[in-house]
Amino acid sequence: MKTGGRQAYFATALIADIIPDPSKPDHFYALIEDFLPFDHAVPFKEADYYYESGLRKEDGSTNKGAFGRAV
């Protein structure tokens, strides 16, 4: 489903731990540390260049499954 927004990174952080949600057995929380916001949004890709190689398929198209697994 398209929402009309652009896909971009806005910060980086370290996942310190993953803990279960006590109210939903199949849900979890990621505890983060060293959160660092960026000065500006960094797009997932510029022209044909992907900042994360896993987001690009061998044929050059976008790996939509990898976008869905991103946190």
MDTraj code that builds the backbone (N, CA, C; nanometers):
import mdtraj as md
import numpy as np

residues = "MET LYS THR GLY GLY ARG GLN ALA TYR PHE ALA THR ALA LEU ILE ALA ASP ILE ILE PRO ASP PRO SER LYS PRO ASP HIS PHE TYR ALA LEU ILE GLU ASP PHE LEU PRO PHE ASP HIS ALA VAL PRO PHE LYS GLU ALA ASP TYR TYR TYR GLU SER GLY LEU ARG LYS GLU ASP GLY SER THR ASN LYS GLY ALA PHE GLY ARG ALA VAL".split()
xyz = np.array([
    [0.0845, -0.1170, 0.0000],
    [0.0000, 0.0000, 0.0000],
    [0.0895, 0.1239, 0.0000],
    [0.0627, 0.2157, -0.0894],
    [0.1395, 0.3394, -0.0946],
    [0.0787, 0.4416, -0.0006],
    [0.1648, 0.5118, 0.0706],
    [0.1176, 0.6148, 0.1623],
    [0.1528, 0.7535, 0.1133],
    [0.2343, 0.7624, 0.0088],
    [0.2696, 0.8908, -0.0479],
    [0.3958, 0.9522, 0.0101],
    [0.4490, 0.8982, 0.1194],
    [0.5705, 0.9527, 0.1786],
    [0.6940, 0.8921, 0.1163],
    [0.8066, 0.9597, 0.1344],
    [0.9300, 0.9021, 0.0811],
    [0.9950, 0.8183, 0.1897],
    [1.0653, 0.7165, 0.1486],
    [1.1317, 0.6281, 0.2437],
    [1.2700, 0.6831, 0.2721],
    [1.2977, 0.7049, 0.4014],
    [1.4246, 0.7663, 0.4375],
    [1.4668, 0.7234, 0.5776],
    [1.5960, 0.7342, 0.6024],
    [1.6512, 0.7131, 0.7361],
    [1.6484, 0.8470, 0.8089],
    [1.6190, 0.8461, 0.9367],
    [1.6168, 0.9700, 1.0142],
    [1.7087, 0.9636, 1.1355],
    [1.7612, 0.8439, 1.1648],
    [1.8498, 0.8274, 1.2803],
    [1.9178, 0.6909, 1.2729],
    [2.0105, 0.6708, 1.3636],
    [2.0730, 0.5401, 1.3809],
    [2.0735, 0.5088, 1.5303],
    [2.0736, 0.3814, 1.5638],
    [2.0757, 0.3399, 1.7042],
    [2.1237, 0.1958, 1.7123],
    [2.1583, 0.1553, 1.8322],
    [2.2009, 0.0182, 1.8587],
    [2.0881, -0.0542, 1.9314],
    [2.0512, -0.1718, 1.8840],
    [1.9526, -0.2529, 1.9560],
    [2.0271, -0.3246, 2.0680],
    [1.9933, -0.2895, 2.1912],
    [2.0616, -0.3451, 2.3080],
    [1.9999, -0.4768, 2.3530],
    [1.8696, -0.4909, 2.3340],
    [1.8014, -0.6127, 2.3785],
    [1.6638, -0.6177, 2.3149],
    [1.6064, -0.7358, 2.3106],
    [1.4692, -0.7561, 2.2645],
    [1.3969, -0.8291, 2.3755],
    [1.2832, -0.7717, 2.4172],
    [1.2079, -0.8311, 2.5285],
    [1.0640, -0.8572, 2.4860],
    [1.0009, -0.9592, 2.5433],
    [0.8618, -0.9885, 2.5076],
    [0.7662, -0.8832, 2.5623],
    [0.6584, -0.8617, 2.4908],
    [0.5497, -0.7747, 2.5367],
    [0.4652, -0.8575, 2.6328],
    [0.4538, -0.8174, 2.7587],
    [0.3803, -0.8991, 2.8554],
    [0.2305, -0.9123, 2.8246],
    [0.1756, -0.8204, 2.7451],
    [0.0323, -0.8271, 2.7163],
    [0.0000, -0.8979, 2.5844],
    [0.1008, -0.9196, 2.4989],
    [0.0790, -0.9864, 2.3699],
    [0.1916, -1.0870, 2.3490],
    [0.1645, -1.2150, 2.3646],
    [0.2708, -1.3161, 2.3602],
    [0.3497, -1.3213, 2.2296],
    [0.2922, -1.2779, 2.1193],
    [0.3632, -1.2837, 1.9910],
    [0.4212, -1.1485, 1.9494],
    [0.4342, -1.0551, 2.0445],
    [0.4914, -0.9229, 2.0180],
    [0.6141, -0.9005, 2.1062],
    [0.7019, -0.8114, 2.0602],
    [0.8260, -0.7846, 2.1310],
    [0.8604, -0.6365, 2.1254],
    [0.9459, -0.5933, 2.2165],
    [1.0003, -0.4581, 2.2179],
    [1.1509, -0.4661, 2.1940],
    [1.2026, -0.3736, 2.1133],
    [1.3470, -0.3609, 2.0957],
    [1.3924, -0.2451, 2.1842],
    [1.4839, -0.2728, 2.2748],
    [1.5397, -0.1687, 2.3598],
    [1.6611, -0.1103, 2.2871],
    [1.6598, 0.0216, 2.2676],
    [1.7682, 0.0832, 2.1916],
    [1.8548, 0.1728, 2.2800],
    [1.9775, 0.1899, 2.2344],
    [2.0685, 0.2834, 2.3008],
    [2.1528, 0.3503, 2.1924],
    [2.2249, 0.4524, 2.2309],
    [2.3088, 0.5281, 2.1375],
    [2.2293, 0.5832, 2.0197],
    [2.1072, 0.6304, 2.0468],
    [2.0231, 0.6903, 1.9425],
    [2.0876, 0.8197, 1.8945],
    [2.1040, 0.8328, 1.7628],
    [2.1657, 0.9507, 1.7054],
    [2.0810, 0.9998, 1.5878],
    [2.0068, 1.1095, 1.6063],
    [1.9259, 1.1615, 1.4951],
    [2.0154, 1.2266, 1.3890],
    [1.9757, 1.2158, 1.2635],
    [2.0485, 1.2784, 1.1543],
    [2.0054, 1.4241, 1.1393],
    [2.0900, 1.5068, 1.0787],
    [2.0569, 1.6472, 1.0533],
    [1.9400, 1.6608, 0.9562],
    [1.9328, 1.5671, 0.8630],
    [1.8266, 1.5675, 0.7620],
    [1.7962, 1.4225, 0.7245],
    [1.6796, 1.4017, 0.6655],
    [1.6412, 1.2668, 0.6227],
    [1.7346, 1.2201, 0.5113],
    [1.7796, 1.0954, 0.5207],
    [1.8674, 1.0353, 0.4199],
    [1.7843, 0.9332, 0.3427],
    [1.7652, 0.9537, 0.2123],
    [1.6820, 0.8607, 0.1350],
    [1.7425, 0.7208, 0.1298],
    [1.6557, 0.6189, 0.1199],
    [1.7027, 0.4815, 0.1085],
    [1.7889, 0.4644, -0.0165],
    [1.7543, 0.5378, -0.1203],
    [1.8297, 0.5254, -0.2449],
    [1.8327, 0.6598, -0.3143],
    [1.9406, 0.6840, -0.3861],
    [1.9539, 0.8032, -0.4701],
    [1.9927, 0.7552, -0.6082],
    [1.9090, 0.7891, -0.7056],
    [1.9239, 0.7400, -0.8429],
    [1.9285, 0.5866, -0.8380],
    [2.0370, 0.5250, -0.8794],
    [2.0480, 0.3786, -0.8772],
    [2.1319, 0.3282, -0.7604],
    [2.1706, 0.4172, -0.6687],
    [2.2565, 0.3792, -0.5564],
    [2.1732, 0.3557, -0.4303],
    [2.1857, 0.2369, -0.3709],
    [2.1199, 0.2035, -0.2456],
    [2.2236, 0.2135, -0.1322],
    [2.1880, 0.2795, -0.0243],
    [2.2798, 0.2910, 0.0889],
    [2.2958, 0.1578, 0.1618],
    [2.1988, 0.0679, 0.1491],
    [2.2094, -0.0679, 0.2033],
    [2.1992, -0.1652, 0.0870],
    [2.3024, -0.2426, 0.0646],
    [2.3053, -0.3311, -0.0515],
    [2.1923, -0.4339, -0.0501],
    [2.1433, -0.4721, 0.0685],
    [2.0350, -0.5693, 0.0767],
    [1.9023, -0.5184, 0.0230],
    [1.8922, -0.3885, -0.0023],
    [1.7686, -0.3318, -0.0557],
    [1.7641, -0.3370, -0.2077],
    [1.8725, -0.3812, -0.2700],
    [1.8804, -0.3876, -0.4158],
    [1.8911, -0.5327, -0.4602],
    [1.8030, -0.5717, -0.5526],
    [1.8109, -0.7058, -0.6110],
    [1.9212, -0.7095, -0.7158],
    [1.9600, -0.8295, -0.7548],
    [2.0651, -0.8455, -0.8555],
    [2.0295, -0.7775, -0.9874],
    [1.8982, -0.7732, -1.0196],
    [1.8571, -0.7102, -1.1457],
    [1.8471, -0.5581, -1.1349],
    [1.8808, -0.5014, -1.0190],
    [1.8789, -0.3562, -1.0008],
    [1.7505, -0.3015, -0.9433],
    [1.6471, -0.3845, -0.9332],
    [1.5199, -0.3378, -0.8774],
    [1.5251, -0.3394, -0.7240],
    [1.4249, -0.2789, -0.6629],
    [1.4189, -0.2702, -0.5170],
    [1.3679, -0.3999, -0.4569],
    [1.4341, -0.4468, -0.3523],
    [1.3933, -0.5659, -0.2792],
    [1.2848, -0.5239, -0.1797],
    [1.1598, -0.5318, -0.2212],
    [1.0485, -0.4841, -0.1388],
    [1.0339, -0.5642, -0.0096],
    [1.0713, -0.6906, -0.0108],
    [1.0669, -0.7718, 0.1108],
    [1.1627, -0.7194, 0.2162],
    [1.2799, -0.6731, 0.1733],
    [1.3775, -0.6166, 0.2672],
    [1.3244, -0.4881, 0.3293],
    [1.2521, -0.4074, 0.2509],
    [1.1920, -0.2856, 0.3068],
    [1.0915, -0.3232, 0.4152],
    [1.0143, -0.4265, 0.3926],
    [0.9128, -0.4690, 0.4890],
    [0.9722, -0.5200, 0.6192],
    [1.0951, -0.5709, 0.6144],
    [1.1591, -0.6236, 0.7362],
    [1.2400, -0.5176, 0.8103],
    [1.2531, -0.4003, 0.7510],
    [1.3336, -0.2949, 0.8158],
    [1.2661, -0.2461, 0.9428],
    [1.3500, -0.2038, 1.0360],
    [1.2986, -0.1492, 1.1624],
    [1.3211, 0.0002, 1.1615],
])
top = md.Topology()
chain = top.add_chain()
for i, resn in enumerate(residues, 1):
    res = top.add_residue(resn, chain, resSeq=i)
    for name in ("N", "CA", "C"):
        top.add_atom(name, md.element.get_by_symbol(name[0]), res)
traj = md.Trajectory(xyz[None], top)
